[in-house]
Amino acid sequence: MLIFSGATLPYDVMPIALQKVSDILPLTQGIKLLKSASLNLSIDNEMLPILVISILAVICIGVAIKFFRWE
């Protein structure tokens, strides 16, 4: 999913439908955070990526706890 994250293909030149799909990828949100940090942008603009990454982390941790078995 590296190509859809904005790392190889700029997020701004993607079609709108592809932007909406790539918005749920955690790497896309991480790249947005790194971009804002490197450009010294305000953290107020980046609360949505932090929220998306946090929600995805909680979901993935919950799935891992539910299905992981020591066998």
N, CA, C and O atoms as CSV, one atom per row, in Angstrom:
chain,resi,resn,atom,element,x,y,z
A,1,MET,N,N,0.807,-1.195,0.000
A,1,MET,CA,C,0.000,0.000,0.000
A,1,MET,C,C,0.852,1.261,0.000
A,1,MET,O,O,0.340,2.365,0.189
A,2,LEU,N,N,2.138,1.095,-0.210
A,2,LEU,CA,C,3.042,2.239,-0.205
A,2,LEU,C,C,2.681,3.246,-1.287
A,2,LEU,O,O,2.814,4.452,-1.078
A,3,ILE,N,N,2.226,2.768,-2.435
A,3,ILE,CA,C,1.915,3.679,-3.543
A,3,ILE,C,C,0.704,4.565,-3.223
A,3,ILE,O,O,0.621,5.693,-3.708
A,4,PHE,N,N,-0.224,4.066,-2.419
A,4,PHE,CA,C,-1.426,4.836,-2.110
A,4,PHE,C,C,-1.273,5.731,-0.890
A,4,PHE,O,O,-2.197,6.472,-0.555
A,5,SER,N,N,-0.134,5.679,-0.222
A,5,SER,CA,C,0.028,6.431,1.016
A,5,SER,C,C,0.454,7.874,0.799
A,5,SER,O,O,0.336,8.693,1.710
A,6,GLY,N,N,0.935,8.193,-0.361
A,6,GLY,CA,C,1.430,9.531,-0.618
A,6,GLY,C,C,2.941,9.600,-0.559
A,6,GLY,O,O,3.518,10.672,-0.739
A,7,ALA,N,N,3.595,8.470,-0.310
A,7,ALA,CA,C,5.053,8.449,-0.244
A,7,ALA,C,C,5.668,8.439,-1.638
A,7,ALA,O,O,6.689,9.088,-1.865
A,8,THR,N,N,5.069,7.720,-2.563
A,8,THR,CA,C,5.615,7.636,-3.915
A,8,THR,C,C,4.835,8.503,-4.893
A,8,THR,O,O,5.427,9.136,-5.767
A,9,LEU,N,N,3.538,8.538,-4.757
A,9,LEU,CA,C,2.670,9.363,-5.586
A,9,LEU,C,C,2.087,10.454,-4.691
A,9,LEU,O,O,1.445,10.135,-3.690
A,10,PRO,N,N,2.289,11.729,-5.019
A,10,PRO,CA,C,1.788,12.789,-4.134
A,10,PRO,C,C,0.275,12.686,-3.907
A,10,PRO,O,O,-0.504,12.448,-4.830
A,11,TYR,N,N,-0.093,12.872,-2.674
A,11,TYR,CA,C,-1.495,12.762,-2.263
A,11,TYR,C,C,-2.372,13.756,-3.015
A,11,TYR,O,O,-3.513,13.439,-3.349
A,12,ASP,N,N,-1.863,14.938,-3.282
A,12,ASP,CA,C,-2.650,16.001,-3.905
A,12,ASP,C,C,-2.988,15.730,-5.366
A,12,ASP,O,O,-3.968,16.272,-5.876
A,13,VAL,N,N,-2.201,14.907,-6.048
A,13,VAL,CA,C,-2.476,14.632,-7.465
A,13,VAL,C,C,-3.319,13.381,-7.665
A,13,VAL,O,O,-3.678,13.057,-8.798
A,14,MET,N,N,-3.643,12.670,-6.583
A,14,MET,CA,C,-4.495,11.484,-6.690
A,14,MET,C,C,-5.927,11.910,-6.979
A,14,MET,O,O,-6.346,12.994,-6.573
A,15,PRO,N,N,-6.686,11.057,-7.686
A,15,PRO,CA,C,-8.107,11.346,-7.847
A,15,PRO,C,C,-8.808,11.363,-6.489
A,15,PRO,O,O,-8.345,10.747,-5.528
A,16,ILE,N,N,-9.907,12.062,-6.429
A,16,ILE,CA,C,-10.635,12.228,-5.155
A,16,ILE,C,C,-11.038,10.878,-4.564
A,16,ILE,O,O,-10.932,10.682,-3.353
A,17,ALA,N,N,-11.498,9.948,-5.395
A,17,ALA,CA,C,-11.911,8.633,-4.893
A,17,ALA,C,C,-10.735,7.895,-4.262
A,17,ALA,O,O,-10.894,7.256,-3.222
A,18,LEU,N,N,-9.566,7.977,-4.875
A,18,LEU,CA,C,-8.378,7.318,-4.337
A,18,LEU,C,C,-7.896,8.008,-3.060
A,18,LEU,O,O,-7.363,7.349,-2.167
A,19,GLN,N,N,-8.076,9.312,-2.966
A,19,GLN,CA,C,-7.719,10.026,-1.743
A,19,GLN,C,C,-8.578,9.556,-0.575
A,19,GLN,O,O,-8.081,9.388,0.539
A,20,LYS,N,N,-9.862,9.345,-0.829
A,20,LYS,CA,C,-10.761,8.892,0.236
A,20,LYS,C,C,-10.395,7.495,0.709
A,20,LYS,O,O,-10.467,7.202,1.902
A,21,VAL,N,N,-10.002,6.627,-0.226
A,21,VAL,CA,C,-9.596,5.270,0.142
A,21,VAL,C,C,-8.279,5.303,0.907
A,21,VAL,O,O,-8.121,4.594,1.901
A,22,SER,N,N,-7.339,6.118,0.454
A,22,SER,CA,C,-6.030,6.155,1.105
A,22,SER,C,C,-6.072,6.851,2.461
A,22,SER,O,O,-5.138,6.707,3.249
A,23,ASP,N,N,-7.123,7.595,2.747
A,23,ASP,CA,C,-7.232,8.266,4.050
A,23,ASP,C,C,-7.351,7.296,5.217
A,23,ASP,O,O,-7.059,7.671,6.352
A,24,ILE,N,N,-7.771,6.061,4.970
A,24,ILE,CA,C,-7.894,5.103,6.067
A,24,ILE,C,C,-6.603,4.335,6.312
A,24,ILE,O,O,-6.519,3.574,7.276
A,25,LEU,N,N,-5.592,4.517,5.460
A,25,LEU,CA,C,-4.320,3.839,5.653
A,25,LEU,C,C,-3.496,4.567,6.712
A,25,LEU,O,O,-3.378,5.792,6.666
A,26,PRO,N,N,-2.927,3.833,7.661
A,26,PRO,CA,C,-2.143,4.502,8.704
A,26,PRO,C,C,-0.866,5.150,8.166
A,26,PRO,O,O,-0.416,6.160,8.708
A,27,LEU,N,N,-0.280,4.588,7.114
A,27,LEU,CA,C,0.929,5.184,6.557
A,27,LEU,C,C,0.636,6.554,5.953
A,27,LEU,O,O,1.473,7.453,6.028
A,28,THR,N,N,-0.538,6.722,5.357
A,28,THR,CA,C,-0.925,8.023,4.812
A,28,THR,C,C,-0.994,9.056,5.929
A,28,THR,O,O,-0.511,10.179,5.779
A,29,GLN,N,N,-1.587,8.676,7.032
A,29,GLN,CA,C,-1.711,9.601,8.159
A,29,GLN,C,C,-0.345,9.908,8.760
A,29,GLN,O,O,-0.084,11.042,9.162
A,30,GLY,N,N,0.527,8.907,8.822
A,30,GLY,CA,C,1.875,9.137,9.330
A,30,GLY,C,C,2.663,10.088,8.441
A,30,GLY,O,O,3.398,10.943,8.934
A,31,ILE,N,N,2.508,9.937,7.141
A,31,ILE,CA,C,3.202,10.823,6.209
A,31,ILE,C,C,2.667,12.245,6.326
A,31,ILE,O,O,3.434,13.203,6.235
A,32,LYS,N,N,1.367,12.393,6.526
A,32,LYS,CA,C,0.801,13.728,6.738
A,32,LYS,C,C,1.378,14.373,7.992
A,32,LYS,O,O,1.680,15.566,7.997
A,33,LEU,N,N,1.534,13.581,9.059
A,33,LEU,CA,C,2.106,14.111,10.296
A,33,LEU,C,C,3.570,14.493,10.110
A,33,LEU,O,O,4.000,15.545,10.583
A,34,LEU,N,N,4.334,13.653,9.428
A,34,LEU,CA,C,5.742,13.968,9.181
A,34,LEU,C,C,5.896,15.206,8.300
A,34,LEU,O,O,6.795,16.021,8.506
A,35,LYS,N,N,5.004,15.333,7.318
A,35,LYS,CA,C,5.051,16.500,6.435
A,35,LYS,C,C,4.759,17.782,7.220
A,35,LYS,O,O,5.435,18.793,7.033
A,36,SER,N,N,3.766,17.740,8.088
A,36,SER,CA,C,3.443,18.940,8.861
A,36,SER,C,C,4.538,19.266,9.874
A,36,SER,O,O,4.799,20.436,10.155
A,37,ALA,N,N,5.177,18.230,10.421
A,37,ALA,CA,C,6.266,18.478,11.367
A,37,ALA,C,C,7.479,19.074,10.659
A,37,ALA,O,O,8.148,19.955,11.199
A,38,SER,N,N,7.758,18.595,9.459
A,38,SER,CA,C,8.933,19.112,8.747
A,38,SER,C,C,8.707,20.516,8.204
A,38,SER,O,O,9.663,21.262,7.991
A,39,LEU,N,N,7.444,20.883,7.979
A,39,LEU,CA,C,7.130,22.224,7.481
A,39,LEU,C,C,6.740,23.188,8.593
A,39,LEU,O,O,6.342,24.321,8.321
A,40,ASN,N,N,6.850,22.745,9.853
A,40,ASN,CA,C,6.512,23.552,11.034
A,40,ASN,C,C,5.081,24.072,10.988
A,40,ASN,O,O,4.832,25.235,11.308
A,41,LEU,N,N,4.135,23.213,10.591
A,41,LEU,CA,C,2.727,23.598,10.584
A,41,LEU,C,C,2.134,23.415,11.973
A,41,LEU,O,O,2.708,22.731,12.820
A,42,SER,N,N,1.002,24.022,12.193
A,42,SER,CA,C,0.328,23.943,13.483
A,42,SER,C,C,-0.191,22.536,13.728
A,42,SER,O,O,-0.604,21.847,12.795
A,43,ILE,N,N,-0.168,22.112,14.986
A,43,ILE,CA,C,-0.670,20.783,15.351
A,43,ILE,C,C,-2.196,20.732,15.279
A,43,ILE,O,O,-2.773,19.647,15.208
A,44,ASP,N,N,-2.858,21.901,15.296
A,44,ASP,CA,C,-4.314,21.943,15.222
A,44,ASP,C,C,-4.822,21.347,13.911
A,44,ASP,O,O,-5.908,20.768,13.873
A,45,ASN,N,N,-4.051,21.484,12.851
A,45,ASN,CA,C,-4.462,20.939,11.554
A,45,ASN,C,C,-4.278,19.436,11.487
A,45,ASN,O,O,-4.807,18.793,10.580
A,46,GLU,N,N,-3.552,18.870,12.413
A,46,GLU,CA,C,-3.194,17.465,12.320
A,46,GLU,C,C,-3.847,16.595,13.384
A,46,GLU,O,O,-3.343,15.511,13.678
A,47,MET,N,N,-4.924,17.029,13.952
A,47,MET,CA,C,-5.606,16.207,14.947
A,47,MET,C,C,-6.327,15.026,14.306
A,47,MET,O,O,-6.442,13.974,14.934
A,48,LEU,N,N,-6.814,15.169,13.081
A,48,LEU,CA,C,-7.494,14.064,12.404
A,48,LEU,C,C,-6.545,12.897,12.121
A,48,LEU,O,O,-6.916,11.756,12.395
A,49,PRO,N,N,-5.331,13.125,11.584
A,49,PRO,CA,C,-4.428,11.987,11.410
A,49,PRO,C,C,-4.051,11.293,12.721
A,49,PRO,O,O,-3.918,10.070,12.762
A,50,ILE,N,N,-3.879,12.067,13.781
A,50,ILE,CA,C,-3.575,11.463,15.076
A,50,ILE,C,C,-4.748,10.609,15.549
A,50,ILE,O,O,-4.545,9.519,16.083
A,51,LEU,N,N,-5.953,11.091,15.360
A,51,LEU,CA,C,-7.145,10.344,15.738
A,51,LEU,C,C,-7.288,9.068,14.915
A,51,LEU,O,O,-7.604,8.014,15.467
A,52,VAL,N,N,-7.060,9.144,13.609
A,52,VAL,CA,C,-7.178,7.963,12.740
A,52,VAL,C,C,-6.142,6.917,13.122
A,52,VAL,O,O,-6.467,5.733,13.214
A,53,ILE,N,N,-4.900,7.334,13.344
A,53,ILE,CA,C,-3.858,6.383,13.733
A,53,ILE,C,C,-4.197,5.746,15.076
A,53,ILE,O,O,-3.990,4.546,15.255
A,54,SER,N,N,-4.707,6.516,16.012
A,54,SER,CA,C,-5.066,5.982,17.329
A,54,SER,C,C,-6.196,4.973,17.230
A,54,SER,O,O,-6.136,3.915,17.856
A,55,ILE,N,N,-7.213,5.281,16.460
A,55,ILE,CA,C,-8.344,4.361,16.294
A,55,ILE,C,C,-7.894,3.072,15.622
A,55,ILE,O,O,-8.284,1.986,16.050
A,56,LEU,N,N,-7.084,3.174,14.581
A,56,LEU,CA,C,-6.577,1.972,13.909
A,56,LEU,C,C,-5.702,1.141,14.842
A,56,LEU,O,O,-5.747,-0.089,14.797
A,57,ALA,N,N,-4.916,1.791,15.678
A,57,ALA,CA,C,-4.080,1.059,16.626
A,57,ALA,C,C,-4.929,0.295,17.630
A,57,ALA,O,O,-4.642,-0.864,17.930
A,58,VAL,N,N,-5.968,0.931,18.150
A,58,VAL,CA,C,-6.852,0.263,19.113
A,58,VAL,C,C,-7.558,-0.921,18.463
A,58,VAL,O,O,-7.669,-1.983,19.077
A,59,ILE,N,N,-8.034,-0.758,17.239
A,59,ILE,CA,C,-8.711,-1.855,16.528
A,59,ILE,C,C,-7.744,-3.012,16.294
A,59,ILE,O,O,-8.087,-4.169,16.539
A,60,CYS,N,N,-6.552,-2.706,15.826
A,60,CYS,CA,C,-5.580,-3.768,15.533
A,60,CYS,C,C,-5.117,-4.478,16.795
A,60,CYS,O,O,-4.933,-5.695,16.781
A,61,ILE,N,N,-4.925,-3.746,17.880
A,61,ILE,CA,C,-4.545,-4.372,19.143
A,61,ILE,C,C,-5.670,-5.262,19.651
A,61,ILE,O,O,-5.417,-6.357,20.155
A,62,GLY,N,N,-6.913,-4.799,19.520
A,62,GLY,CA,C,-8.053,-5.612,19.934
A,62,GLY,C,C,-8.177,-6.899,19.129
A,62,GLY,O,O,-8.454,-7.958,19.693
A,63,VAL,N,N,-7.976,-6.818,17.824
A,63,VAL,CA,C,-8.022,-8.018,16.974
A,63,VAL,C,C,-6.883,-8.967,17.331
A,63,VAL,O,O,-7.080,-10.181,17.376
A,64,ALA,N,N,-5.707,-8.429,17.582
A,64,ALA,CA,C,-4.563,-9.268,17.945
A,64,ALA,C,C,-4.796,-9.983,19.270
A,64,ALA,O,O,-4.478,-11.165,19.402
A,65,ILE,N,N,-5.342,-9.282,20.241
A,65,ILE,CA,C,-5.623,-9.901,21.538
A,65,ILE,C,C,-6.694,-10.980,21.394
A,65,ILE,O,O,-6.613,-12.029,22.033
A,66,LYS,N,N,-7.681,-10.727,20.569
A,66,LYS,CA,C,-8.782,-11.679,20.398
A,66,LYS,C,C,-8.328,-12.964,19.706
A,66,LYS,O,O,-8.742,-14.052,20.107
A,67,PHE,N,N,-7.486,-12.860,18.675
A,67,PHE,CA,C,-7.192,-14.026,17.853
A,67,PHE,C,C,-5.826,-14.663,18.088
A,67,PHE,O,O,-5.571,-15.748,17.566
A,68,PHE,N,N,-4.946,-14.030,18.848
A,68,PHE,CA,C,-3.626,-14.619,19.080
A,68,PHE,C,C,-3.738,-15.721,20.106
A,68,PHE,O,O,-4.345,-15.539,21.161
A,69,ARG,N,N,-3.148,-16.876,19.796
A,69,ARG,CA,C,-3.148,-18.002,20.701
A,69,ARG,C,C,-1.726,-18.558,20.798
A,69,ARG,O,O,-1.045,-18.721,19.785
A,70,TRP,N,N,-1.282,-18.850,22.038
A,70,TRP,CA,C,-0.017,-19.547,22.227
A,70,TRP,C,C,-0.283,-21.024,22.064
A,70,TRP,O,O,-0.984,-21.623,22.879
A,71,GLU,N,N,0.263,-21.616,21.029
A,71,GLU,CA,C,0.047,-23.065,20.833
A,71,GLU,C,C,1.339,-23.781,20.588
A,71,GLU,O,O,1.345,-24.998,20.404
